[in-house]
Amino acid sequence: MSKEQSRFLLGVIAYLSLVFYIFGLAGTGSVQDPVSAPAPAPAPATELLCFNLESKVLRASDSNLGCLLEEESLGDSPIKHEDIRPNALNPIVEVRFLAAQAAAKAAGFSIRITSGFRSQALQEKLFGDAIKKYGSEEEASKWVLPKDISHHPWGTAIDVNYPGDKTAVKWLEDNGSLFGLCRVYENEWWHFEPIIAPGDTCPAMMVNALESLEQSPTGANDSN
């Protein structure tokens, strides 16, 4: 073998040795991969109630696990107005009431929605009728709010059993917070709204709807 051939062979051996060395380090993890960003931590879970409309079973879950396909969520926060006027009762409000209705039935009470979503035209008529009955807009607003302010046309207010069984509605007043429903006014035993998350504590009632109007003239927070 000539000197040129020997040098060439030694060069090939050295090259292959270097390649094997590098791959060997990679196999042992000595050559480290670029550092990847750590996976974001999951958001803290909040309690979530799920209601099966067919079986009427209410069960506890959380915001990370969610509800099963055959279940409806009661939501985990107060229910606010949407940006667009609805044409029906807010679906989560309805689910909250149906879950409460099933629990009330199991306790021996019968509750039903006697007035939920109202069109603005109907609310305007009811307010006009109240003005005639009570003699002024101020007095009328203690019982019925104008169409642009009332929560009924937003689908986020319900009247229960009015003008019927008050005893059953007292059960809802006492237990509605479990489902995120609260009685809002001292002078209206029938009027409830989804102003808390299920399981939270209902705030103190306002004297009447006029108080909510005075607190929020734009209707952002009032309720009747």
DRENVODREN-205295 format. One line per 8 residues: number of its first residue (from 1); their letters; for each residue y, x, z of N, C-alpha, C. Coordinates in pm, 1 decimal. Layout:
BEGIN
NUM> A> Y/X/Z/Y/X/Z/Y/X/Z ~ ...
***
This chain:
BEGIN
1> MSKEQSRF> -119.2/86.0/0.0/0.0/0.0/0.0/123.3/88.9/0.0 ~ 216.4/57.9/-86.3/337.2/139.6/-97.4/430.6/111.8/19.4 ~ 528.6/201.5/37.9/626.3/181.8/144.5/706.2/54.0/123.0 ~ 738.4/22.4/-3.3/814.9/-98.8/-32.3/735.5/-222.9/7.0 ~ 604.5/-221.0/-23.9/520.1/-334.2/10.9/507.3/-348.7/162.8 ~ 497.2/-233.2/232.0/486.9/-237.4/378.1/611.9/-296.9/440.4 ~ 729.5/-254.1/390.0/853.8/-309.0/443.6/862.4/-459.4/420.8 ~ 822.5/-501.8/299.9/826.5/-644.4/267.0/736.6/-724.6/360.4
9> LLGVIAYL> 614.5/-673.1/384.4/519.9/-741.7/470.4/571.3/-750.2/613.6 ~ 627.9/-638.9/662.7/684.3/-640.4/797.3/799.8/-740.0/808.5 ~ 879.8/-750.8/702.5/990.4/-846.7/702.8/941.0/-989.9/710.7 ~ 833.8/-1019.5/634.9/776.7/-1155.0/638.0/723.5/-1187.2/776.3 ~ 652.4/-1088.7/836.4/596.5/-1110.4/970.5/707.0/-1134.9/1072.6 ~ 813.0/-1056.4/1063.3/924.5/-1073.4/1156.5/989.6/-1210.4/1140.2 ~ 1004.7/-1254.1/1015.0/1065.1/-1384.6/987.5/980.6/-1497.6/1045.8 ~ 847.3/-1487.9/1020.2/758.4/-1592.2/1070.7/754.7/-1592.7/1222.9
17> SLVFYIFG> 760.0/-1474.5/1283.5/761.4/-1466.7/1429.5/884.7/-1535.6/1486.7 ~ 999.1/-1514.2/1421.5/1122.0/-1578.2/1466.8/1112.8/-1729.8/1455.7 ~ 1056.5/-1777.1/1343.7/1041.1/-1921.8/1324.4/951.5/-1981.4/1431.7 ~ 835.6/-1916.5/1455.9/743.0/-1967.6/1557.6/806.1/-1966.7/1696.3 ~ 886.4/-1864.8/1724.0/953.2/-1853.2/1853.8/1050.3/-1969.0/1875.3 ~ 1128.7/-1998.0/1770.6/1226.0/-2107.0/1781.4/1156.6/-2241.1/1802.4 ~ 1051.7/-2265.5/1723.2/979.5/-2391.9/1737.6/908.9/-2400.6/1872.3 ~ 863.4/-2287.4/1922.4/801.3/-2285.3/2054.2/899.1/-2322.2/2163.0
25> LAGTGSVQ> 1022.5/-2271.0/2153.6/1124.5/-2307.6/2250.5/1156.4/-2455.6/2244.0 ~ 1164.3/-2508.2/2121.4/1193.3/-2651.0/2105.4/1085.8/-2735.9/2170.4 ~ 959.6/-2690.3/2156.5/849.2/-2765.6/2215.0/851.8/-2767.3/2365.7 ~ 902.7/-2660.8/2425.6/908.2/-2656.3/2572.5/1035.9/-2715.6/2627.2 ~ 1127.6/-2755.0/2537.3/1252.3/-2814.6/2582.7/1357.3/-2713.7/2617.6 ~ 1334.8/-2583.7/2589.2/1435.2/-2483.5/2622.6/1557.6/-2495.7/2535.0 ~ 1535.0/-2537.5/2408.9/1647.8/-2565.4/2321.7/1683.3/-2711.8/2341.4 ~ 1794.2/-2740.3/2397.6/1825.9/-2875.5/2439.9/1895.1/-2953.5/2330.0
33> DPVSAPAP> 1859.3/-3082.7/2324.0/1925.0/-3172.5/2229.8/2067.4/-3197.7/2276.0 ~ 2152.2/-3238.9/2183.4/2288.1/-3274.7/2224.1/2284.1/-3382.0/2332.5 ~ 2375.0/-3375.2/2426.6/2376.9/-3470.4/2538.0/2418.4/-3607.6/2486.3 ~ 2332.9/-3708.4/2508.6/2364.9/-3844.3/2465.8/2436.7/-3917.2/2578.6 ~ 2521.1/-4014.0/2541.0/2596.0/-4090.2/2640.8/2500.6/-4176.3/2722.1 ~ 2517.9/-4183.4/2851.8/2430.4/-4268.4/2934.0/2447.2/-4415.2/2896.9 ~ 2337.9/-4489.3/2907.2/2343.2/-4632.4/2876.7/2435.0/-4702.7/2976.9 ~ 2517.6/-4796.5/2929.2/2607.9/-4866.2/3021.4/2529.8/-4946.3/3124.4
41> APAPATEL> 2579.1/-4947.7/3244.0/2514.1/-5024.1/3350.7/2530.8/-5173.1/3324.2 ~ 2427.3/-5253.4/3348.8/2440.6/-5398.2/3327.5/2545.0/-5458.3/3420.0 ~ 2609.1/-5563.7/3372.2/2709.6/-5631.1/3454.5/2643.0/-5692.4/3577.3 ~ 2712.0/-5694.0/3689.8/2654.1/-5756.5/3809.5/2617.8/-5902.1/3781.3 ~ 2499.2/-5941.2/3820.1/2452.6/-6077.1/3793.0/2517.0/-6176.4/3888.8 ~ 2551.7/-6292.6/3835.9/2599.9/-6402.2/3919.0/2496.9/-6514.4/3915.8 ~ 2494.2/-6593.1/4021.0/2396.1/-6701.4/4029.9/2421.0/-6804.4/3920.5 ~ 2314.1/-6854.4/3863.5/2322.6/-6952.2/3755.5/2217.8/-7060.1/3779.7
49> LCFNLESK> 2257.9/-7186.6/3766.2/2164.7/-7297.6/3778.4/2129.5/-7349.4/3640.1 ~ 2001.1/-7378.8/3620.6/1951.0/-7426.0/3491.6/1883.4/-7561.5/3511.4 ~ 1916.0/-7657.5/3424.2/1865.0/-7794.1/3439.2/1786.4/-7833.4/3315.4 ~ 1663.9/-7882.5/3337.7/1579.6/-7932.2/3229.6/1606.0/-8081.6/3212.8 ~ 1661.5/-8119.3/3098.4/1700.5/-8258.5/3077.0/1580.9/-8352.2/3070.8 ~ 1463.0/-8299.7/3032.3/1344.4/-8384.1/3021.5/1275.8/-8401.7/3156.7 ~ 1247.0/-8291.3/3222.5/1174.0/-8298.3/3349.6/1264.6/-8324.9/3469.1 ~ 1397.8/-8310.6/3448.9/1496.9/-8328.0/3556.2/1482.6/-8222.1/3666.3
57> VLRASDSN> 1425.8/-8108.3/3631.7/1408.0/-8000.2/3728.7/1527.4/-7905.9/3722.2 ~ 1582.7/-7875.0/3838.7/1693.0/-7779.6/3850.1/1638.4/-7653.9/3915.9 ~ 1663.7/-7537.6/3854.8/1614.2/-7413.1/3913.6/1723.0/-7307.0/3911.6 ~ 1706.8/-7208.2/3997.3/1803.7/-7099.1/4007.1/1764.0/-6984.2/3915.6 ~ 1863.4/-6928.1/3848.9/1845.5/-6807.7/3767.8/1968.1/-6720.8/3794.6 ~ 1999.6/-6630.5/3702.8/2125.2/-6556.0/3714.5/2181.6/-6529.9/3575.8 ~ 2304.5/-6480.1/3571.0/2375.1/-6465.7/3443.9/2311.6/-6361.9/3353.5 ~ 2233.1/-6269.3/3408.4/2163.9/-6171.7/3324.6/2036.8/-6229.7/3264.1
65> LGCLLEEE> 1963.5/-6308.5/3341.2/1839.8/-6368.7/3291.6/1866.5/-6491.2/3205.3 ~ 1969.8/-6569.5/3239.5/2002.4/-6689.4/3164.1/1902.4/-6801.3/3188.2 ~ 1910.7/-6904.8/3104.2/1822.3/-7021.1/3114.5/1717.5/-7018.2/3003.8 ~ 1610.3/-7093.3/3022.7/1507.5/-7106.7/2920.6/1557.9/-7194.7/2806.9 ~ 1487.1/-7189.6/2693.0/1530.1/-7265.4/2575.4/1537.6/-7414.8/2603.8 ~ 1445.6/-7462.7/2687.1/1442.4/-7606.7/2715.2/1537.0/-7646.8/2827.3 ~ 1617.6/-7554.1/2876.1/1709.0/-7581.4/2986.2/1854.7/-7572.8/2941.5 ~ 1940.8/-7633.4/3021.1/2085.2/-7625.1/2999.0/2149.9/-7562.3/3122.3
73> SLGDSPIK> 2246.3/-7474.7/3098.2/2314.6/-7406.3/3207.9/2424.3/-7493.9/3267.4 ~ 2440.7/-7484.3/3398.8/2552.4/-7551.2/3466.0/2677.6/-7464.5/3465.5 ~ 2668.4/-7345.6/3406.9/2782.1/-7254.9/3403.2/2800.1/-7182.3/3535.3 ~ 2877.3/-7074.0/3531.9/2896.5/-6995.0/3653.8/3044.0/-6976.9/3688.2 ~ 3126.6/-7072.5/3644.0/3270.8/-7064.6/3671.5/3331.2/-7204.1/3660.7 ~ 3454.5/-7222.6/3708.5/3522.9/-7350.2/3684.6/3535.3/-7375.1/3534.7 ~ 3537.3/-7501.9/3495.8/3545.6/-7535.2/3353.4/3691.0/-7559.8/3315.5 ~ 3739.0/-7482.9/3220.2/3877.5/-7492.3/3174.7/3884.8/-7570.8/3044.1
81> HEDIRPNA> 4007.9/-7606.7/3006.5/4029.3/-7674.4/2879.1/4000.0/-7581.7/2762.6 ~ 3949.6/-7637.8/2653.9/3938.8/-7564.4/2528.4/4075.3/-7565.2/2460.1 ~ 4088.3/-7485.4/2354.5/4215.3/-7481.0/2281.4/4232.9/-7602.2/2190.2 ~ 4120.5/-7659.7/2148.3/4123.4/-7772.6/2055.0/4082.0/-7899.9/2128.6 ~ 4151.7/-8008.3/2102.5/4118.4/-8136.1/2165.8/3975.3/-8176.9/2130.3 ~ 3895.1/-8214.6/2229.4/3757.8/-8257.3/2202.1/3753.0/-8404.7/2164.0 ~ 3634.4/-8451.0/2129.0/3615.4/-8593.9/2104.6/3500.4/-8649.7/2189.0 ~ 3465.0/-8575.0/2293.0/3357.5/-8618.1/2382.8/3371.4/-8543.9/2515.2
89> LNPIVEVR> 3294.2/-8586.6/2612.1/3291.8/-8519.2/2741.5/3243.3/-8376.0/2723.5 ~ 3305.2/-8282.5/2794.5/3261.3/-8143.3/2789.2/3111.2/-8136.7/2819.9 ~ 3030.9/-8070.9/2735.3/2885.2/-8073.2/2754.6/2838.8/-8012.0/2885.8 ~ 2909.4/-7911.6/2936.7/2867.9/-7852.5/3064.4/2901.0/-7947.4/3179.5 ~ 3012.0/-8019.9/3168.4/3043.5/-8122.4/3269.0/2931.8/-8226.6/3271.6 ~ 2887.1/-8265.9/3153.6/2780.0/-8365.3/3145.2/2651.6/-8313.9/3209.6 ~ 2616.1/-8187.8/3182.4/2495.3/-8130.1/3241.9/2508.3/-8124.3/3393.6 ~ 2625.2/-8085.4/3442.2/2645.8/-8081.3/3587.5/2624.5/-8219.1/3648.7
97> FLAAQAAA> 2679.9/-8321.5/3582.8/2664.6/-8455.9/3638.3/2519.2/-8501.1/3631.8 ~ 2449.6/-8474.2/3521.2/2310.1/-8516.3/3509.3/2222.9/-8450.6/3615.5 ~ 2251.2/-8323.9/3645.5/2176.5/-8255.6/3751.5/2206.4/-8319.9/3886.9 ~ 2333.1/-8352.3/3910.7/2370.7/-8419.5/4035.3/2309.8/-8559.0/4042.1 ~ 2308.8/-8627.7/3929.6/2252.9/-8762.7/3923.7/2104.1/-8761.6/3960.1 ~ 2030.6/-8661.8/3908.6/1887.8/-8651.0/3939.7/1866.2/-8623.7/4088.4 ~ 1949.1/-8537.2/4145.7/1937.4/-8507.2/4288.7/1974.5/-8628.6/4373.2 ~ 2077.0/-8702.5/4330.4/2117.0/-8823.5/4402.7/2004.4/-8926.9/4400.7
105> KAAGFSIR> 1940.0/-8941.5/4285.6/1829.2/-9036.5/4274.5/1716.2/-8998.9/4369.4 ~ 1686.0/-8869.4/4377.5/1580.7/-8823.3/4468.8/1617.2/-8850.9/4614.3 ~ 1748.1/-8856.0/4641.8/1795.5/-8884.0/4778.3/1814.6/-9033.1/4803.5 ~ 1788.5/-9115.4/4701.3/1797.5/-9259.6/4718.4/1930.2/-9321.0/4679.2 ~ 2010.3/-9249.3/4598.7/2141.1/-9299.4/4557.1/2148.8/-9307.6/4404.8 ~ 2225.5/-9404.5/4357.5/2243.3/-9423.3/4213.4/2389.1/-9399.0/4176.0 ~ 2412.0/-9299.4/4090.7/2548.0/-9270.7/4044.1/2548.8/-9267.5/3891.7 ~ 2660.8/-9309.8/3834.6/2675.8/-9307.2/3688.8/2822.5/-9287.4/3654.1
113> ITSGFRSQ> 2846.2/-9234.8/3536.1/2983.2/-9216.5/3488.6/3032.8/-9348.7/3432.2 ~ 3140.0/-9401.2/3488.1/3197.2/-9525.2/3436.6/3315.8/-9498.9/3344.2 ~ 3374.0/-9379.7/3353.1/3478.1/-9338.1/3259.2/3479.2/-9186.1/3254.9 ~ 3457.0/-9131.5/3136.4/3457.5/-8987.0/3120.1/3564.4/-8946.1/3020.5 ~ 3519.9/-8909.3/2900.6/3617.1/-8876.9/2796.3/3694.2/-9001.3/2755.3 ~ 3825.3/-8985.5/2737.3/3910.1/-9092.7/2684.8/3992.6/-9037.5/2569.2 ~ 4010.9/-9118.2/2467.7/4102.4/-9079.0/2360.7/4244.5/-9078.2/2415.6 ~ 4332.2/-9006.7/2348.3/4471.8/-9005.9/2392.6/4533.1/-9145.2/2381.0
121> ALQEKLFG> 4488.3/-9220.5/2279.9/4539.8/-9356.7/2262.7/4501.6/-9444.2/2382.3 ~ 4376.1/-9432.8/2427.5/4333.1/-9511.7/2542.8/4407.1/-9468.2/2668.7 ~ 4424.6/-9337.1/2686.3/4495.5/-9288.9/2804.7/4639.7/-9337.0/2805.2 ~ 4701.8/-9339.4/2687.9/4839.9/-9388.1/2676.6/4848.0/-9535.2/2715.3 ~ 4748.8/-9613.2/2671.2/4746.1/-9755.5/2705.5/4727.4/-9774.5/2856.3 ~ 4636.4/-9697.9/2915.3/4612.4/-9709.9/3059.4/4736.6/-9673.0/3139.9 ~ 4809.4/-9570.7/3092.6/4931.6/-9530.8/3162.3/5037.6/-9639.8/3149.9 ~ 5048.0/-9700.4/3031.1/5142.6/-9810.5/3011.9/5109.5/-9929.4/3099.8
129> DAIKKYGS> 4980.0/-9960.6/3110.5/4937.8/-10070.2/3197.9/4972.1/-10039.9/3343.9 ~ 4956.9/-9912.8/3382.7/4987.0/-9874.3/3520.8/5136.2/-9885.3/3550.6 ~ 5220.4/-9853.9/3452.0/5365.7/-9867.9/3470.8/5400.7/-10014.5/3496.1 ~ 5338.6/-10103.1/3418.7/5363.1/-10245.9/3438.2/5314.9/-10291.3/3576.4 ~ 5202.4/-10238.3/3619.6/5144.0/-10279.5/3747.5/5223.2/-10226.6/3866.2 ~ 5266.0/-10098.8/3859.0/5328.7/-10034.5/3975.2/5480.6/-10026.8/3966.6 ~ 5537.6/-10060.4/3850.2/5682.3/-10074.1/3839.8/5759.9/-9952.4/3795.2 ~ 5698.8/-9834.1/3791.5/5770.3/-9714.2/3746.7/5669.7/-9607.4/3705.1
137> EEEASKWV> 5717.2/-9509.5/3626.5/5630.5/-9399.5/3584.9/5586.1/-9316.9/3705.1 ~ 5676.1/-9301.0/3800.9/5642.1/-9220.2/3918.4/5529.0/-9283.7/3997.5 ~ 5539.5/-9413.6/4023.0/5434.1/-9481.5/4098.2/5304.9/-9488.1/4016.9 ~ 5319.7/-9511.1/3886.2/5201.3/-9517.2/3799.7/5126.5/-9384.8/3799.5 ~ 5201.6/-9273.6/3805.4/5141.2/-9140.0/3798.3/5061.1/-9104.0/3922.5 ~ 5071.6/-9186.6/4025.8/4986.9/-9164.7/4142.9/4842.6/-9205.8/4114.2 ~ 4826.0/-9285.1/4005.3/4694.1/-9338.8/3973.5/4646.0/-9301.9/3833.7 ~ 4737.8/-9294.7/3740.5/4702.6/-9262.7/3601.2/4806.9/-9165.9/3546.9
145> LPKDISHH> 4761.8/-9059.9/3481.9/4856.5/-8962.7/3426.5/4877.3/-8984.7/3277.0 ~ 4990.4/-8940.3/3223.0/5016.7/-8953.8/3079.1/4910.3/-8883.0/2995.7 ~ 4899.4/-8924.0/2871.0/4792.8/-8874.9/2782.9/4797.4/-8724.7/2759.4 ~ 4915.8/-8664.5/2761.2/4926.3/-8520.8/2735.6/4892.2/-8437.1/2858.5 ~ 4878.0/-8501.9/2972.9/4856.4/-8429.8/3098.3/4719.2/-8458.3/3158.5 ~ 4672.4/-8580.3/3144.4/4543.6/-8618.7/3201.5/4430.5/-8529.9/3150.0 ~ 4331.7/-8506.6/3235.0/4214.0/-8428.5/3195.8/4106.3/-8513.0/3128.9 ~ 4116.9/-8644.6/3137.7/4017.9/-8728.7/3069.6/4016.5/-8704.8/2918.6
153> PWGTAIDV> 4130.6/-8699.7/2849.9/4127.4/-8671.1/2706.0/4081.6/-8529.0/2672.9 ~ 4075.8/-8441.3/2772.4/4021.2/-8306.4/2752.7/3871.2/-8302.0/2781.7 ~ 3815.2/-8413.3/2825.8/3671.0/-8417.0/2853.0/3629.5/-8342.8/2977.6 ~ 3723.4/-8323.1/3071.4/3691.7/-8247.3/3192.8/3719.3/-8326.8/3320.1 ~ 3710.9/-8458.1/3310.7/3726.3/-8543.5/3428.8/3632.3/-8662.1/3413.9 ~ 3574.7/-8705.3/3525.2/3485.3/-8821.0/3522.8/3517.7/-8914.2/3639.1 ~ 3506.1/-9043.8/3613.7/3512.2/-9145.0/3718.7/3369.8/-9193.7/3741.7 ~ 3328.1/-9200.0/3866.4/3188.7/-9229.6/3899.5/3179.3/-9359.7/3979.4
161> NYPGDKTA> 3096.8/-9452.5/3927.1/3065.9/-9580.0/3993.6/3185.8/-9671.4/4014.1 ~ 3300.1/-9639.5/3956.3/3418.2/-9724.0/3976.2/3404.3/-9852.0/3895.3 ~ 3428.7/-9968.4/3953.1/3473.1/-9995.8/4091.2/3359.0/-10039.3/4182.3 ~ 3241.3/-9979.6/4165.2/3122.4/-10027.7/4234.9/3087.7/-9957.6/4363.7 ~ 2966.8/-9899.6/4368.6/2907.3/-9849.3/4492.1/2975.9/-9722.1/4542.1 ~ 3054.5/-9735.4/4647.7/3125.1/-9620.4/4705.1/3031.6/-9533.2/4789.6 ~ 2928.3/-9595.8/4847.4/2837.9/-9520.0/4934.3/2767.0/-9409.8/4856.9 ~ 2719.7/-9442.6/4737.6/2651.6/-9343.1/4654.8/2747.5/-9232.4/4612.8
169> VKWLEDNG> 2872.3/-9269.8/4586.7/2971.5/-9169.4/4546.7/3005.5/-9078.3/4663.7 ~ 2993.9/-9129.0/4785.8/3014.3/-9042.4/4902.7/2909.0/-8931.8/4904.8 ~ 2788.5/-8964.0/4859.9/2685.5/-8859.3/4848.8/2732.0/-8751.0/4752.2 ~ 2791.6/-8791.9/4638.8/2839.8/-8694.0/4541.8/2955.4/-8612.8/4598.9 ~ 3042.6/-8678.0/4673.7/3152.9/-8605.0/4737.1/3099.5/-8497.7/4832.2 ~ 2995.3/-8532.5/4907.2/2939.5/-8439.2/5005.4/2857.2/-8328.1/4940.8 ~ 2796.6/-8356.2/4826.3/2702.2/-8261.9/4766.0/2743.0/-8210.3/4628.3 ~ 2851.8/-8264.0/4574.5/2890.8/-8228.1/4438.6/2921.3/-8080.9/4418.7
177> SLFGLCRV> 2966.5/-8012.8/4523.9/2999.9/-7870.6/4509.5/2878.8/-7787.9/4468.5 ~ 2759.6/-7831.1/4505.2/2638.1/-7760.3/4464.9/2624.4/-7756.9/4313.7 ~ 2684.6/-7855.9/4247.4/2675.3/-7867.4/4102.5/2807.3/-7833.4/4033.2 ~ 2905.5/-7791.8/4110.9/3035.6/-7756.6/4052.7/3124.4/-7875.9/4025.7 ~ 3105.7/-7985.0/4100.8/3187.2/-8105.8/4084.9/3258.0/-8136.9/4216.4 ~ 3387.4/-8166.4/4208.2/3466.2/-8192.2/4329.2/3546.5/-8320.9/4315.5 ~ 3554.0/-8395.4/4424.8/3651.3/-8504.7/4431.5/3789.6/-8440.4/4441.0 ~ 3886.4/-8494.4/4366.3/4015.5/-8427.0/4352.9/4125.5/-8493.2/4435.5
185> YENEWWHF> 4127.2/-8628.6/4442.1/4239.0/-8700.5/4504.5/4193.5/-8783.7/4623.8 ~ 4276.6/-8788.0/4726.3/4246.0/-8869.6/4844.0/4245.1/-9018.2/4810.7 ~ 4329.6/-9061.0/4716.6/4339.9/-9204.3/4686.8/4242.8/-9250.3/4577.8 ~ 4159.8/-9160.2/4525.6/4064.1/-9198.1/4420.8/3925.8/-9146.4/4458.3 ~ 3847.3/-9230.7/4524.4/3713.9/-9189.5/4568.2/3618.5/-9167.2/4451.5 ~ 3656.4/-9213.3/4333.9/3568.4/-9212.2/4217.4/3591.3/-9093.5/4122.3 ~ 3698.0/-9018.7/4140.9/3741.8/-8919.9/4040.8/3692.9/-8779.0/4077.1 ~ 3618.7/-8716.4/3984.0/3561.7/-8583.3/4006.1/3591.2/-8491.6/3887.6
193> EPIIAPGD> 3600.7/-8361.7/3919.2/3627.0/-8262.2/3815.1/3548.0/-8134.0/3840.9 ~ 3522.0/-8055.8/3736.4/3443.9/-7931.6/3748.6/3532.8/-7812.0/3780.8 ~ 3602.9/-7817.5/3892.5/3707.9/-7719.0/3919.7/3658.3/-7596.2/3995.7 ~ 3527.9/-7589.7/4022.8/3470.4/-7472.3/4088.2/3341.8/-7433.1/4016.5 ~ 3292.8/-7313.2/4046.6/3159.1/-7274.6/4001.9/3056.6/-7344.5/4090.7 ~ 2939.6/-7380.7/4037.5/2837.6/-7441.5/4122.0/2807.6/-7355.4/4244.6 ~ 2808.0/-7419.8/4360.0/2780.7/-7348.2/4484.3/2903.3/-7302.5/4559.6 ~ 3019.3/-7302.7/4494.0/3142.7/-7266.2/4563.4/3191.9/-7383.4/4649.1
201> TCPAMMVN> 3298.6/-7361.0/4722.4/3354.4/-7464.6/4809.6/3468.2/-7538.1/4739.6 ~ 3465.8/-7669.4/4743.7/3573.5/-7747.9/4682.9/3703.1/-7728.2/4761.2 ~ 3816.0/-7721.5/4692.1/3944.5/-7709.0/4762.0/3982.6/-7840.5/4829.4 ~ 4082.3/-7833.9/4914.1/4132.2/-7955.7/4978.3/4183.5/-8052.5/4872.3 ~ 4160.6/-8181.0/4894.7/4205.0/-8281.3/4798.4/4356.7/-8296.1/4799.9 ~ 4411.8/-8329.0/4683.6/4552.8/-8365.9/4675.3/4567.5/-8512.2/4715.3 ~ 4688.0/-8549.9/4757.5/4710.7/-8687.2/4802.2/4685.9/-8785.0/4688.2 ~ 4740.3/-8754.5/4571.7/4722.4/-8839.0/4453.7/4754.8/-8757.2/4329.2
209> ALESLEQS> 4743.6/-8821.7/4212.4/4764.6/-8750.1/4086.6/4908.1/-8704.1/4068.5 ~ 5003.0/-8775.0/4128.1/5143.1/-8734.2/4116.7/5163.6/-8595.4/4176.2 ~ 5090.6/-8563.0/4281.4/5101.7/-8430.1/4341.8/5060.3/-8322.2/4242.7 ~ 4956.1/-8347.9/4166.0/4914.8/-8249.0/4066.3/5017.5/-8238.3/3955.2 ~ 5082.5/-8349.5/3922.3/5186.6/-8347.9/3819.9/5306.4/-8266.4/3867.0 ~ 5342.0/-8279.8/3993.4/5454.7/-8204.6/4048.3/5423.7/-8055.4/4055.2 ~ 5297.8/-8022.1/4082.2/5258.1/-7882.0/4089.4/5252.7/-7818.0/3951.8 ~ 5217.8/-7897.5/3850.7/5202.9/-7843.3/3716.1/5257.5/-7942.6/3614.8
217> PTGANDSN> 5388.9/-7944.1/3592.2/5450.1/-8042.1/3502.1/5396.6/-8036.0/3359.7 ~ 5342.6/-7920.8/3319.4/5290.5/-7908.0/3183.1/5149.9/-7962.0/3170.3 ~ 5087.4/-7992.2/3284.2/4950.7/-8042.7/3278.9/4846.1/-7934.5/3275.3 ~ 4884.2/-7809.3/3301.5/4788.0/-7700.1/3292.8/4679.8/-7710.1/3398.6 ~ 4715.2/-7764.8/3515.3/4618.8/-7768.3/3623.8/4594.5/-7907.5/3680.4 ~ 4671.0/-8006.7/3636.7/4649.5/-8137.6/3696.5/4527.4/-8202.4/3635.2 ~ 4493.3/-8320.7/3687.8/4355.5/-8358.6/3669.9/4321.9/-8502.7/3637.2 ~ 4407.9/-8598.1/3648.3/4361.6/-8736.1/3642.6/4338.0/-8786.3/3500.9
***
